Amino acid sequence: MDKWPEVQATVRSVEQFEDIPDRYGDSPRKLADVIFAYDDLQQEHQYGSITVDWNSALYDAKENDTFTIRVNPKQGEKYYSPEATESGY
């Protein structure tokens, strides 16, 4: 697999919410959906979204804040962010 280069992403919106607790009575997790824009390696404008935990720097991000993502060099619409939370508990 080719290395996925880093590019700057710009926050477009952040919506905070609480995850529904599971049947074991765990407290709901505080999460946020982050919508962002970026230019891929072919300089085409792309949009993406990730969900982050409350302890991520992006949880309280504001519009036009920037952060780094990795982009697939062959498919610019595919990206990866280590800030993204894994789904489930």
One Martini backbone bead per residue (centre of mass of N, CA, C, O) as a GRO file, in nm:
protein
   89
    1MET     BB    1   0.097   0.036   0.021
    2ASP     BB    2   0.064   0.348   0.007
    3LYS     BB    3   0.134   0.639   0.124
    4TRP     BB    4  -0.046   0.866   0.325
    5PRO     BB    5  -0.072   1.183   0.297
    6GLU     BB    6  -0.066   1.491   0.432
    7VAL     BB    7  -0.340   1.714   0.515
    8GLN     BB    8  -0.540   1.989   0.533
    9ALA     BB    9  -0.815   2.052   0.743
   10THR     BB   10  -1.144   2.213   0.753
   11VAL     BB   11  -1.367   2.324   0.960
   12ARG     BB   12  -1.732   2.346   0.936
   13SER     BB   13  -1.845   2.146   1.176
   14VAL     BB   14  -1.991   2.094   1.516
   15GLU     BB   15  -2.155   1.810   1.681
   16GLN     BB   16  -2.276   1.755   1.986
   17PHE     BB   17  -2.306   1.437   2.177
   18GLU     BB   18  -2.480   1.154   2.312
   19ASP     BB   19  -2.451   0.842   2.373
   20ILE     BB   20  -2.608   0.560   2.412
   21PRO     BB   21  -2.648   0.356   2.649
   22ASP     BB   22  -2.604   0.060   2.747
   23ARG     BB   23  -2.734  -0.226   2.907
   24TYR     BB   24  -2.506  -0.186   3.154
   25GLY     BB   25  -2.510   0.135   3.244
   26ASP     BB   26  -2.345   0.314   3.105
   27SER     BB   27  -2.228   0.595   3.031
   28PRO     BB   28  -2.248   0.833   2.823
   29ARG     BB   29  -2.091   0.942   2.549
   30LYS     BB   30  -1.892   1.206   2.442
   31LEU     BB   31  -1.957   1.352   2.125
   32ALA     BB   32  -1.844   1.440   1.778
   33ASP     BB   33  -1.928   1.585   1.475
   34VAL     BB   34  -1.698   1.631   1.199
   35ILE     BB   35  -1.690   1.870   0.951
   36PHE     BB   36  -1.493   1.872   0.642
   37ALA     BB   37  -1.230   2.019   0.443
   38TYR     BB   38  -1.039   1.937   0.135
   39ASP     BB   39  -0.742   1.888  -0.052
   40ASP     BB   40  -0.627   1.691  -0.264
   41LEU     BB   41  -0.361   1.589  -0.465
   42GLN     BB   42  -0.543   1.718  -0.719
   43GLN     BB   43  -0.700   1.974  -0.599
   44GLU     BB   44  -0.963   1.857  -0.489
   45HIS     BB   45  -1.259   1.910  -0.346
   46GLN     BB   46  -1.342   1.794  -0.015
   47TYR     BB   47  -1.543   1.587   0.203
   48GLY     BB   48  -1.587   1.517   0.562
   49SER     BB   49  -1.619   1.275   0.844
   50ILE     BB   50  -1.609   1.261   1.207
   51THR     BB   51  -1.578   1.092   1.518
   52VAL     BB   52  -1.539   1.220   1.852
   53ASP     BB   53  -1.416   1.254   2.152
   54TRP     BB   54  -1.399   1.462   2.429
   55ASN     BB   55  -1.062   1.433   2.428
   56SER     BB   56  -1.051   1.578   2.175
   57ALA     BB   57  -0.950   1.860   2.008
   58LEU     BB   58  -1.221   1.853   1.816
   59TYR     BB   59  -1.465   1.884   2.010
   60ASP     BB   60  -1.401   2.223   2.030
   61ALA     BB   61  -1.418   2.305   1.755
   62LYS     BB   62  -1.403   2.546   1.498
   63GLU     BB   63  -1.463   2.721   1.250
   64ASN     BB   64  -1.157   2.702   1.056
   65ASP     BB   65  -1.019   2.495   1.174
   66THR     BB   66  -0.724   2.290   1.184
   67PHE     BB   67  -0.616   1.965   1.049
   68THR     BB   68  -0.487   1.638   1.019
   69ILE     BB   69  -0.477   1.424   0.736
   70ARG     BB   70  -0.513   1.128   0.544
   71VAL     BB   71  -0.454   1.051   0.194
   72ASN     BB   72  -0.540   0.893  -0.079
   73PRO     BB   73  -0.352   0.903  -0.372
   74LYS     BB   74  -0.588   0.749  -0.562
   75GLN     BB   75  -0.835   0.841  -0.346
   76GLY     BB   76  -0.934   1.149  -0.236
   77GLU     BB   77  -1.206   1.055  -0.069
   78LYS     BB   78  -0.993   0.912   0.105
   79TYR     BB   79  -0.951   0.887   0.464
   80TYR     BB   80  -0.753   0.967   0.770
   81SER     BB   81  -0.802   0.974   1.139
   82PRO     BB   82  -0.680   0.953   1.465
   83GLU     BB   83  -0.935   1.109   1.599
   84ALA     BB   84  -1.109   0.887   1.550
   85THR     BB   85  -1.354   0.693   1.666
   86GLU     BB   86  -1.463   0.411   1.785
   87SER     BB   87  -1.709   0.209   1.769
   88GLY     BB   88  -1.844   0.164   2.053
   89TYR     BB   89  -1.726   0.005   2.373
   0.00000   0.00000   0.00000
